[in-house]
Amino acid sequence: MSSAYAYEYKVATFRESLIGDALDSDKLEKVLNKHAEDGWALKAITSADVKGRIGPGAVEGLLLTFERPRG
């Protein structure tokens, strides 16, 4: 019996400091490569407010959407 969906998706958040520093491209590259090792392909990057670790506010960050064949 085959699945109704050929792909599965995963969304990960990526943010830097609470001060609004520039995103570290080396750290982002490591996150992307780690997901690629597990078979995930980057589908989209979206800028968004991402919940911070301290307090109720949010900080600017990225939502990374990954896709891989269901299997």
mmCIF file of the N, C-alpha and C atoms, coordinates in Angstrom:
data_MODEL
# 
_entry.id   MODEL 
# 
loop_
_atom_site.group_PDB 
_atom_site.id 
_atom_site.type_symbol 
_atom_site.label_atom_id 
_atom_site.label_alt_id 
_atom_site.label_comp_id 
_atom_site.label_asym_id 
_atom_site.label_entity_id 
_atom_site.label_seq_id 
_atom_site.pdbx_PDB_ins_code 
_atom_site.Cartn_x 
_atom_site.Cartn_y 
_atom_site.Cartn_z 
_atom_site.occupancy 
_atom_site.B_iso_or_equiv 
_atom_site.pdbx_formal_charge 
_atom_site.auth_seq_id 
_atom_site.auth_comp_id 
_atom_site.auth_asym_id 
_atom_site.auth_atom_id 
_atom_site.pdbx_PDB_model_num 
ATOM 1   N N  . MET A 1 1  ? 0.844  -1.174 0.000  1.00 0.00 ? 1  MET A N  1 
ATOM 2   C CA . MET A 1 1  ? 0.000  0.000  0.000  1.00 0.00 ? 1  MET A CA 1 
ATOM 3   C C  . MET A 1 1  ? 0.887  1.234  0.000  1.00 0.00 ? 1  MET A C  1 
ATOM 4   N N  . SER A 1 2  ? 0.674  2.155  -0.940 1.00 0.00 ? 2  SER A N  1 
ATOM 5   C CA . SER A 1 2  ? 1.512  3.346  -1.023 1.00 0.00 ? 2  SER A CA 1 
ATOM 6   C C  . SER A 1 2  ? 0.919  4.487  -0.211 1.00 0.00 ? 2  SER A C  1 
ATOM 7   N N  . SER A 1 3  ? 1.779  5.368  0.229  1.00 0.00 ? 3  SER A N  1 
ATOM 8   C CA . SER A 1 3  ? 1.352  6.530  0.999  1.00 0.00 ? 3  SER A CA 1 
ATOM 9   C C  . SER A 1 3  ? 0.676  7.539  0.078  1.00 0.00 ? 3  SER A C  1 
ATOM 10  N N  . ALA A 1 4  ? -0.245 8.302  0.611  1.00 0.00 ? 4  ALA A N  1 
ATOM 11  C CA . ALA A 1 4  ? -0.932 9.327  -0.171 1.00 0.00 ? 4  ALA A CA 1 
ATOM 12  C C  . ALA A 1 4  ? 0.004  10.496 -0.482 1.00 0.00 ? 4  ALA A C  1 
ATOM 13  N N  . TYR A 1 5  ? 1.076  10.600 0.263  1.00 0.00 ? 5  TYR A N  1 
ATOM 14  C CA . TYR A 1 5  ? 2.019  11.706 0.079  1.00 0.00 ? 5  TYR A CA 1 
ATOM 15  C C  . TYR A 1 5  ? 3.372  11.161 -0.328 1.00 0.00 ? 5  TYR A C  1 
ATOM 16  N N  . ALA A 1 6  ? 3.943  11.712 -1.391 1.00 0.00 ? 6  ALA A N  1 
ATOM 17  C CA . ALA A 1 6  ? 5.234  11.247 -1.879 1.00 0.00 ? 6  ALA A CA 1 
ATOM 18  C C  . ALA A 1 6  ? 6.400  11.874 -1.111 1.00 0.00 ? 6  ALA A C  1 
ATOM 19  N N  . TYR A 1 7  ? 6.146  13.003 -0.443 1.00 0.00 ? 7  TYR A N  1 
ATOM 20  C CA . TYR A 1 7  ? 7.194  13.714 0.283  1.00 0.00 ? 7  TYR A CA 1 
ATOM 21  C C  . TYR A 1 7  ? 6.769  13.973 1.721  1.00 0.00 ? 7  TYR A C  1 
ATOM 22  N N  . GLU A 1 8  ? 7.773  14.163 2.568  1.00 0.00 ? 8  GLU A N  1 
ATOM 23  C CA . GLU A 1 8  ? 7.523  14.643 3.921  1.00 0.00 ? 8  GLU A CA 1 
ATOM 24  C C  . GLU A 1 8  ? 8.305  15.935 4.103  1.00 0.00 ? 8  GLU A C  1 
ATOM 25  N N  . TYR A 1 9  ? 7.854  16.756 5.046  1.00 0.00 ? 9  TYR A N  1 
ATOM 26  C CA . TYR A 1 9  ? 8.430  18.086 5.233  1.00 0.00 ? 9  TYR A CA 1 
ATOM 27  C C  . TYR A 1 9  ? 8.825  18.297 6.686  1.00 0.00 ? 9  TYR A C  1 
ATOM 28  N N  . LYS A 1 10 ? 9.804  19.173 6.857  1.00 0.00 ? 10 LYS A N  1 
ATOM 29  C CA . LYS A 1 10 ? 10.292 19.527 8.185  1.00 0.00 ? 10 LYS A CA 1 
ATOM 30  C C  . LYS A 1 10 ? 10.566 21.023 8.172  1.00 0.00 ? 10 LYS A C  1 
ATOM 31  N N  . VAL A 1 11 ? 10.166 21.723 9.230  1.00 0.00 ? 11 VAL A N  1 
ATOM 32  C CA . VAL A 1 11 ? 10.429 23.149 9.346  1.00 0.00 ? 11 VAL A CA 1 
ATOM 33  C C  . VAL A 1 11 ? 11.316 23.366 10.568 1.00 0.00 ? 11 VAL A C  1 
ATOM 34  N N  . ALA A 1 12 ? 12.427 24.056 10.367 1.00 0.00 ? 12 ALA A N  1 
ATOM 35  C CA . ALA A 1 12 ? 13.358 24.358 11.453 1.00 0.00 ? 12 ALA A CA 1 
ATOM 36  C C  . ALA A 1 12 ? 13.512 25.872 11.555 1.00 0.00 ? 12 ALA A C  1 
ATOM 37  N N  . THR A 1 13 ? 13.731 26.373 12.751 1.00 0.00 ? 13 THR A N  1 
ATOM 38  C CA . THR A 1 13 ? 13.975 27.798 12.938 1.00 0.00 ? 13 THR A CA 1 
ATOM 39  C C  . THR A 1 13 ? 15.473 28.050 13.058 1.00 0.00 ? 13 THR A C  1 
ATOM 40  N N  . PHE A 1 14 ? 15.892 29.201 12.582 1.00 0.00 ? 14 PHE A N  1 
ATOM 41  C CA . PHE A 1 14 ? 17.286 29.611 12.689 1.00 0.00 ? 14 PHE A CA 1 
ATOM 42  C C  . PHE A 1 14 ? 17.277 31.067 13.091 1.00 0.00 ? 14 PHE A C  1 
ATOM 43  N N  . ARG A 1 15 ? 17.949 31.370 14.194 1.00 0.00 ? 15 ARG A N  1 
ATOM 44  C CA . ARG A 1 15 ? 18.043 32.763 14.638 1.00 0.00 ? 15 ARG A CA 1 
ATOM 45  C C  . ARG A 1 15 ? 19.404 32.997 15.254 1.00 0.00 ? 15 ARG A C  1 
ATOM 46  N N  . GLU A 1 16 ? 19.751 34.234 15.324 1.00 0.00 ? 16 GLU A N  1 
ATOM 47  C CA . GLU A 1 16 ? 21.008 34.601 15.963 1.00 0.00 ? 16 GLU A CA 1 
ATOM 48  C C  . GLU A 1 16 ? 20.706 35.204 17.328 1.00 0.00 ? 16 GLU A C  1 
ATOM 49  N N  . SER A 1 17 ? 21.331 36.290 17.662 1.00 0.00 ? 17 SER A N  1 
ATOM 50  C CA . SER A 1 17 ? 21.190 36.868 19.004 1.00 0.00 ? 17 SER A CA 1 
ATOM 51  C C  . SER A 1 17 ? 19.913 37.680 19.130 1.00 0.00 ? 17 SER A C  1 
ATOM 52  N N  . LEU A 1 18 ? 19.626 38.083 20.339 1.00 0.00 ? 18 LEU A N  1 
ATOM 53  C CA . LEU A 1 18 ? 18.473 38.938 20.605 1.00 0.00 ? 18 LEU A CA 1 
ATOM 54  C C  . LEU A 1 18 ? 18.757 40.390 20.243 1.00 0.00 ? 18 LEU A C  1 
ATOM 55  N N  . ILE A 1 19 ? 19.992 40.723 19.963 1.00 0.00 ? 19 ILE A N  1 
ATOM 56  C CA . ILE A 1 19 ? 20.388 42.111 19.696 1.00 0.00 ? 19 ILE A CA 1 
ATOM 57  C C  . ILE A 1 19 ? 20.158 42.487 18.238 1.00 0.00 ? 19 ILE A C  1 
ATOM 58  N N  . GLY A 1 20 ? 19.963 41.521 17.365 1.00 0.00 ? 20 GLY A N  1 
ATOM 59  C CA . GLY A 1 20 ? 19.729 41.827 15.962 1.00 0.00 ? 20 GLY A CA 1 
ATOM 60  C C  . GLY A 1 20 ? 20.993 41.784 15.123 1.00 0.00 ? 20 GLY A C  1 
ATOM 61  N N  . ASP A 1 21 ? 21.989 41.024 15.572 1.00 0.00 ? 21 ASP A N  1 
ATOM 62  C CA . ASP A 1 21 ? 23.215 40.873 14.794 1.00 0.00 ? 21 ASP A CA 1 
ATOM 63  C C  . ASP A 1 21 ? 22.921 40.214 13.454 1.00 0.00 ? 21 ASP A C  1 
ATOM 64  N N  . ALA A 1 22 ? 23.833 40.352 12.520 1.00 0.00 ? 22 ALA A N  1 
ATOM 65  C CA . ALA A 1 22 ? 23.691 39.691 11.226 1.00 0.00 ? 22 ALA A CA 1 
ATOM 66  C C  . ALA A 1 22 ? 23.729 38.180 11.419 1.00 0.00 ? 22 ALA A C  1 
ATOM 67  N N  . LEU A 1 23 ? 23.006 37.474 10.579 1.00 0.00 ? 23 LEU A N  1 
ATOM 68  C CA . LEU A 1 23 ? 23.019 36.014 10.646 1.00 0.00 ? 23 LEU A CA 1 
ATOM 69  C C  . LEU A 1 23 ? 24.382 35.495 10.231 1.00 0.00 ? 23 LEU A C  1 
ATOM 70  N N  . ASP A 1 24 ? 24.861 34.491 10.917 1.00 0.00 ? 24 ASP A N  1 
ATOM 71  C CA . ASP A 1 24 ? 26.167 33.895 10.654 1.00 0.00 ? 24 ASP A CA 1 
ATOM 72  C C  . ASP A 1 24 ? 26.022 32.859 9.544  1.00 0.00 ? 24 ASP A C  1 
ATOM 73  N N  . SER A 1 25 ? 26.580 33.137 8.380  1.00 0.00 ? 25 SER A N  1 
ATOM 74  C CA . SER A 1 25 ? 26.434 32.235 7.239  1.00 0.00 ? 25 SER A CA 1 
ATOM 75  C C  . SER A 1 25 ? 27.109 30.884 7.482  1.00 0.00 ? 25 SER A C  1 
ATOM 76  N N  . ASP A 1 26 ? 28.192 30.853 8.253  1.00 0.00 ? 26 ASP A N  1 
ATOM 77  C CA . ASP A 1 26 ? 28.845 29.581 8.561  1.00 0.00 ? 26 ASP A CA 1 
ATOM 78  C C  . ASP A 1 26 ? 27.937 28.686 9.402  1.00 0.00 ? 26 ASP A C  1 
ATOM 79  N N  . LYS A 1 27 ? 27.256 29.278 10.397 1.00 0.00 ? 27 LYS A N  1 
ATOM 80  C CA . LYS A 1 27 ? 26.332 28.505 11.230 1.00 0.00 ? 27 LYS A CA 1 
ATOM 81  C C  . LYS A 1 27 ? 25.153 28.006 10.400 1.00 0.00 ? 27 LYS A C  1 
ATOM 82  N N  . LEU A 1 28 ? 24.643 28.864 9.520  1.00 0.00 ? 28 LEU A N  1 
ATOM 83  C CA . LEU A 1 28 ? 23.532 28.470 8.663  1.00 0.00 ? 28 LEU A CA 1 
ATOM 84  C C  . LEU A 1 28 ? 23.949 27.325 7.742  1.00 0.00 ? 28 LEU A C  1 
ATOM 85  N N  . GLU A 1 29 ? 25.138 27.412 7.190  1.00 0.00 ? 29 GLU A N  1 
ATOM 86  C CA . GLU A 1 29 ? 25.654 26.356 6.316  1.00 0.00 ? 29 GLU A CA 1 
ATOM 87  C C  . GLU A 1 29 ? 25.752 25.028 7.060  1.00 0.00 ? 29 GLU A C  1 
ATOM 88  N N  . LYS A 1 30 ? 26.196 25.060 8.314  1.00 0.00 ? 30 LYS A N  1 
ATOM 89  C CA . LYS A 1 30 ? 26.286 23.833 9.113  1.00 0.00 ? 30 LYS A CA 1 
ATOM 90  C C  . LYS A 1 30 ? 24.909 23.219 9.343  1.00 0.00 ? 30 LYS A C  1 
ATOM 91  N N  . VAL A 1 31 ? 23.914 24.062 9.618  1.00 0.00 ? 31 VAL A N  1 
ATOM 92  C CA . VAL A 1 31 ? 22.545 23.570 9.819  1.00 0.00 ? 31 VAL A CA 1 
ATOM 93  C C  . VAL A 1 31 ? 22.028 22.920 8.539  1.00 0.00 ? 31 VAL A C  1 
ATOM 94  N N  . LEU A 1 32 ? 22.246 23.575 7.404  1.00 0.00 ? 32 LEU A N  1 
ATOM 95  C CA . LEU A 1 32 ? 21.787 23.031 6.125  1.00 0.00 ? 32 LEU A CA 1 
ATOM 96  C C  . LEU A 1 32 ? 22.470 21.704 5.810  1.00 0.00 ? 32 LEU A C  1 
ATOM 97  N N  . ASN A 1 33 ? 23.778 21.635 6.022  1.00 0.00 ? 33 ASN A N  1 
ATOM 98  C CA . ASN A 1 33 ? 24.516 20.404 5.748  1.00 0.00 ? 33 ASN A CA 1 
ATOM 99  C C  . ASN A 1 33 ? 24.115 19.265 6.684  1.00 0.00 ? 33 ASN A C  1 
ATOM 100 N N  . LYS A 1 34 ? 23.820 19.579 7.930  1.00 0.00 ? 34 LYS A N  1 
ATOM 101 C CA . LYS A 1 34 ? 23.385 18.553 8.882  1.00 0.00 ? 34 LYS A CA 1 
ATOM 102 C C  . LYS A 1 34 ? 22.070 17.933 8.422  1.00 0.00 ? 34 LYS A C  1 
ATOM 103 N N  . HIS A 1 35 ? 21.133 18.758 7.975  1.00 0.00 ? 35 HIS A N  1 
ATOM 104 C CA . HIS A 1 35 ? 19.859 18.239 7.484  1.00 0.00 ? 35 HIS A CA 1 
ATOM 105 C C  . HIS A 1 35 ? 20.065 17.453 6.184  1.00 0.00 ? 35 HIS A C  1 
ATOM 106 N N  . ALA A 1 36 ? 20.968 17.901 5.346  1.00 0.00 ? 36 ALA A N  1 
ATOM 107 C CA . ALA A 1 36 ? 21.249 17.194 4.086  1.00 0.00 ? 36 ALA A CA 1 
ATOM 108 C C  . ALA A 1 36 ? 21.796 15.793 4.363  1.00 0.00 ? 36 ALA A C  1 
ATOM 109 N N  . GLU A 1 37 ? 22.613 15.638 5.407  1.00 0.00 ? 37 GLU A N  1 
ATOM 110 C CA . GLU A 1 37 ? 23.137 14.320 5.787  1.00 0.00 ? 37 GLU A CA 1 
ATOM 111 C C  . GLU A 1 37 ? 22.006 13.344 6.106  1.00 0.00 ? 37 GLU A C  1 
ATOM 112 N N  . ASP A 1 38 ? 20.883 13.872 6.591  1.00 0.00 ? 38 ASP A N  1 
ATOM 113 C CA . ASP A 1 38 ? 19.733 13.043 6.942  1.00 0.00 ? 38 ASP A CA 1 
ATOM 114 C C  . ASP A 1 38 ? 18.741 12.914 5.784  1.00 0.00 ? 38 ASP A C  1 
ATOM 115 N N  . GLY A 1 39 ? 19.144 13.369 4.592  1.00 0.00 ? 39 GLY A N  1 
ATOM 116 C CA . GLY A 1 39 ? 18.312 13.209 3.409  1.00 0.00 ? 39 GLY A CA 1 
ATOM 117 C C  . GLY A 1 39 ? 17.354 14.341 3.120  1.00 0.00 ? 39 GLY A C  1 
ATOM 118 N N  . TRP A 1 40 ? 17.438 15.434 3.885  1.00 0.00 ? 40 TRP A N  1 
ATOM 119 C CA . TRP A 1 40 ? 16.538 16.563 3.687  1.00 0.00 ? 40 TRP A CA 1 
ATOM 120 C C  . TRP A 1 40 ? 17.116 17.527 2.650  1.00 0.00 ? 40 TRP A C  1 
ATOM 121 N N  . ALA A 1 41 ? 16.273 18.016 1.740  1.00 0.00 ? 41 ALA A N  1 
ATOM 122 C CA . ALA A 1 41 ? 16.663 19.034 0.763  1.00 0.00 ? 41 ALA A CA 1 
ATOM 123 C C  . ALA A 1 41 ? 15.957 20.335 1.127  1.00 0.00 ? 41 ALA A C  1 
ATOM 124 N N  . LEU A 1 42 ? 16.680 21.433 1.048  1.00 0.00 ? 42 LEU A N  1 
ATOM 125 C CA . LEU A 1 42 ? 16.088 22.733 1.359  1.00 0.00 ? 42 LEU A CA 1 
ATOM 126 C C  . LEU A 1 42 ? 15.040 23.072 0.319  1.00 0.00 ? 42 LEU A C  1 
ATOM 127 N N  . LYS A 1 43 ? 13.841 23.387 0.777  1.00 0.00 ? 43 LYS A N  1 
ATOM 128 C CA . LYS A 1 43 ? 12.735 23.741 -0.113 1.00 0.00 ? 43 LYS A CA 1 
ATOM 129 C C  . LYS A 1 43 ? 12.522 25.254 -0.138 1.00 0.00 ? 43 LYS A C  1 
ATOM 130 N N  . ALA A 1 44 ? 12.639 25.897 1.030  1.00 0.00 ? 44 ALA A N  1 
ATOM 131 C CA . ALA A 1 44 ? 12.404 27.345 1.104  1.00 0.00 ? 44 ALA A CA 1 
ATOM 132 C C  . ALA A 1 44 ? 13.050 27.925 2.355  1.00 0.00 ? 44 ALA A C  1 
ATOM 133 N N  . ILE A 1 45 ? 13.413 29.198 2.260  1.00 0.00 ? 45 ILE A N  1 
ATOM 134 C CA . ILE A 1 45 ? 13.867 29.972 3.418  1.00 0.00 ? 45 ILE A CA 1 
ATOM 135 C C  . ILE A 1 45 ? 12.952 31.180 3.512  1.00 0.00 ? 45 ILE A C  1 
ATOM 136 N N  . THR A 1 46 ? 12.356 31.387 4.693  1.00 0.00 ? 46 THR A N  1 
ATOM 137 C CA . THR A 1 46 ? 11.429 32.482 4.896  1.00 0.00 ? 46 THR A CA 1 
ATOM 138 C C  . THR A 1 46 ? 11.875 33.302 6.094  1.00 0.00 ? 46 THR A C  1 
ATOM 139 N N  . SER A 1 47 ? 11.927 34.608 5.932  1.00 0.00 ? 47 SER A N  1 
ATOM 140 C CA . SER A 1 47 ? 12.227 35.497 7.043  1.00 0.00 ? 47 SER A CA 1 
ATOM 141 C C  . SER A 1 47 ? 10.981 35.605 7.910  1.00 0.00 ? 47 SER A C  1 
ATOM 142 N N  . ALA A 1 48 ? 11.159 35.501 9.233  1.00 0.00 ? 48 ALA A N  1 
ATOM 143 C CA . ALA A 1 48 ? 10.010 35.534 10.135 1.00 0.00 ? 48 ALA A CA 1 
ATOM 144 C C  . ALA A 1 48 ? 10.456 35.942 11.529 1.00 0.00 ? 48 ALA A C  1 
ATOM 145 N N  . ASP A 1 49 ? 9.484  36.343 12.344 1.00 0.00 ? 49 ASP A N  1 
ATOM 146 C CA . ASP A 1 49 ? 9.757  36.558 13.756 1.00 0.00 ? 49 ASP A CA 1 
ATOM 147 C C  . ASP A 1 49 ? 9.776  35.191 14.421 1.00 0.00 ? 49 ASP A C  1 
ATOM 148 N N  . VAL A 1 50 ? 10.874 34.888 15.103 1.00 0.00 ? 50 VAL A N  1 
ATOM 149 C CA . VAL A 1 50 ? 11.060 33.584 15.740 1.00 0.00 ? 50 VAL A CA 1 
ATOM 150 C C  . VAL A 1 50 ? 11.099 33.806 17.240 1.00 0.00 ? 50 VAL A C  1 
ATOM 151 N N  . LYS A 1 51 ? 10.352 33.004 17.988 1.00 0.00 ? 51 LYS A N  1 
ATOM 152 C CA . LYS A 1 51 ? 10.304 33.144 19.440 1.00 0.00 ? 51 LYS A CA 1 
ATOM 153 C C  . LYS A 1 51 ? 11.698 33.018 20.034 1.00 0.00 ? 51 LYS A C  1 
ATOM 154 N N  . GLY A 1 52 ? 12.046 33.952 20.894 1.00 0.00 ? 52 GLY A N  1 
ATOM 155 C CA . GLY A 1 52 ? 13.342 33.936 21.558 1.00 0.00 ? 52 GLY A CA 1 
ATOM 156 C C  . GLY A 1 52 ? 13.338 33.030 22.775 1.00 0.00 ? 52 GLY A C  1 
ATOM 157 N N  . ARG A 1 53 ? 14.484 32.840 23.369 1.00 0.00 ? 53 ARG A N  1 
ATOM 158 C CA . ARG A 1 53 ? 14.611 31.980 24.546 1.00 0.00 ? 53 ARG A CA 1 
ATOM 159 C C  . ARG A 1 53 ? 14.239 32.710 25.827 1.00 0.00 ? 53 ARG A C  1 
ATOM 160 N N  . ILE A 1 54 ? 14.321 34.039 25.794 1.00 0.00 ? 54 ILE A N  1 
ATOM 161 C CA . ILE A 1 54 ? 14.066 34.828 26.997 1.00 0.00 ? 54 ILE A CA 1 
ATOM 162 C C  . ILE A 1 54 ? 12.870 35.731 26.757 1.00 0.00 ? 54 ILE A C  1 
ATOM 163 N N  . GLY A 1 55 ? 11.877 35.654 27.601 1.00 0.00 ? 55 GLY A N  1 
ATOM 164 C CA . GLY A 1 55 ? 10.718 36.527 27.502 1.00 0.00 ? 55 GLY A CA 1 
ATOM 165 C C  . GLY A 1 55 ? 9.744  36.119 26.410 1.00 0.00 ? 55 GLY A C  1 
ATOM 166 N N  . PRO A 1 56 ? 8.634  36.843 26.342 1.00 0.00 ? 56 PRO A N  1 
ATOM 167 C CA . PRO A 1 56 ? 7.571  36.496 25.414 1.00 0.00 ? 56 PRO A CA 1 
ATOM 168 C C  . PRO A 1 56 ? 7.773  37.024 23.999 1.00 0.00 ? 56 PRO A C  1 
ATOM 169 N N  . GLY A 1 57 ? 8.737  37.902 23.783 1.00 0.00 ? 57 GLY A N  1 
ATOM 170 C CA . GLY A 1 57 ? 8.926  38.530 22.482 1.00 0.00 ? 57 GLY A CA 1 
ATOM 171 C C  . GLY A 1 57 ? 9.536  37.606 21.449 1.00 0.00 ? 57 GLY A C  1 
ATOM 172 N N  . ALA A 1 58 ? 9.646  38.119 20.252 1.00 0.00 ? 58 ALA A N  1 
ATOM 173 C CA . ALA A 1 58 ? 10.237 37.358 19.159 1.00 0.00 ? 58 ALA A CA 1 
ATOM 174 C C  . ALA A 1 58 ? 11.393 38.158 18.571 1.00 0.00 ? 58 ALA A C  1 
ATOM 175 N N  . VAL A 1 59 ? 12.288 37.462 17.885 1.00 0.00 ? 59 VAL A N  1 
ATOM 176 C CA . VAL A 1 59 ? 13.399 38.102 17.199 1.00 0.00 ? 59 VAL A CA 1 
ATOM 177 C C  . VAL A 1 59 ? 13.339 37.716 15.730 1.00 0.00 ? 59 VAL A C  1 
ATOM 178 N N  . GLU A 1 60 ? 13.955 38.534 14.899 1.00 0.00 ? 60 GLU A N  1 
ATOM 179 C CA . GLU A 1 60 ? 13.968 38.211 13.484 1.00 0.00 ? 60 GLU A CA 1 
ATOM 180 C C  . GLU A 1 60 ? 14.833 36.981 13.250 1.00 0.00 ? 60 GLU A C  1 
ATOM 181 N N  . GLY A 1 61 ? 14.350 36.088 12.457 1.00 0.00 ? 61 GLY A N  1 
ATOM 182 C CA . GLY A 1 61 ? 15.082 34.871 12.162 1.00 0.00 ? 61 GLY A CA 1 
ATOM 183 C C  . GLY A 1 61 ? 14.605 34.284 10.851 1.00 0.00 ? 61 GLY A C  1 
ATOM 184 N N  . LEU A 1 62 ? 14.919 33.013 10.653 1.00 0.00 ? 62 LEU A N  1 
ATOM 185 C CA . LEU A 1 62 ? 14.560 32.333 9.420  1.00 0.00 ? 62 LEU A CA 1 
ATOM 186 C C  . LEU A 1 62 ? 13.802 31.053 9.738  1.00 0.00 ? 62 LEU A C  1 
ATOM 187 N N  . LEU A 1 63 ? 12.842 30.744 8.891  1.00 0.00 ? 63 LEU A N  1 
ATOM 188 C CA . LEU A 1 63 ? 12.200 29.437 8.911  1.00 0.00 ? 63 LEU A CA 1 
ATOM 189 C C  . LEU A 1 63 ? 12.762 28.670 7.726  1.00 0.00 ? 63 LEU A C  1 
ATOM 190 N N  . LEU A 1 64 ? 13.344 27.527 7.986  1.00 0.00 ? 64 LEU A N  1 
ATOM 191 C CA . LEU A 1 64 ? 13.932 26.690 6.945  1.00 0.00 ? 64 LEU A CA 1 
ATOM 192 C C  . LEU A 1 64 ? 12.990 25.522 6.699  1.00 0.00 ? 64 LEU A C  1 
ATOM 193 N N  . THR A 1 65 ? 12.498 25.394 5.486  1.00 0.00 ? 65 THR A N  1 
ATOM 194 C CA . THR A 1 65 ? 11.590 24.300 5.135  1.00 0.00 ? 65 THR A CA 1 
ATOM 195 C C  . THR A 1 65 ? 12.365 23.278 4.306  1.00 0.00 ? 65 THR A C  1 
ATOM 196 N N  . PHE A 1 66 ? 12.345 22.034 4.786  1.00 0.00 ? 66 PHE A N  1 
ATOM 197 C CA . PHE A 1 66 ? 13.056 20.945 4.119  1.00 0.00 ? 66 PHE A CA 1 
ATOM 198 C C  . PHE A 1 66 ? 12.052 19.926 3.586  1.00 0.00 ? 66 PHE A C  1 
ATOM 199 N N  . GLU A 1 67 ? 12.478 19.215 2.545  1.00 0.00 ? 67 GLU A N  1 
ATOM 200 C CA . GLU A 1 67 ? 11.645 18.199 1.923  1.00 0.00 ? 67 GLU A CA 1 
ATOM 201 C C  . GLU A 1 67 ? 12.499 16.973 1.637  1.00 0.00 ? 67 GLU A C  1 
ATOM 202 N N  . ARG A 1 68 ? 11.888 15.784 1.747  1.00 0.00 ? 68 ARG A N  1 
ATOM 203 C CA . ARG A 1 68 ? 12.570 14.554 1.330  1.00 0.00 ? 68 ARG A CA 1 
ATOM 204 C C  . ARG A 1 68 ? 11.507 13.541 0.922  1.00 0.00 ? 68 ARG A C  1 
ATOM 205 N N  . PRO A 1 69 ? 11.879 12.622 0.060  1.00 0.00 ? 69 PRO A N  1 
ATOM 206 C CA . PRO A 1 69 ? 10.927 11.591 -0.331 1.00 0.00 ? 69 PRO A CA 1 
ATOM 207 C C  . PRO A 1 69 ? 10.525 10.751 0.875  1.00 0.00 ? 69 PRO A C  1 
ATOM 208 N N  . ARG A 1 70 ? 9.257  10.446 0.953  1.00 0.00 ? 70 ARG A N  1 
ATOM 209 C CA . ARG A 1 70 ? 8.757  9.597  2.043  1.00 0.00 ? 70 ARG A CA 1 
ATOM 210 C C  . ARG A 1 70 ? 9.221  8.182  1.761  1.00 0.00 ? 70 ARG A C  1 
ATOM 211 N N  . GLY A 1 71 ? 9.708  7.564  2.765  1.00 0.00 ? 71 GLY A N  1 
ATOM 212 C CA . GLY A 1 71 ? 10.175 6.217  2.471  1.00 0.00 ? 71 GLY A CA 1 
ATOM 213 C C  . GLY A 1 71 ? 10.434 5.449  3.674  1.00 0.00 ? 71 GLY A C  1 
# 
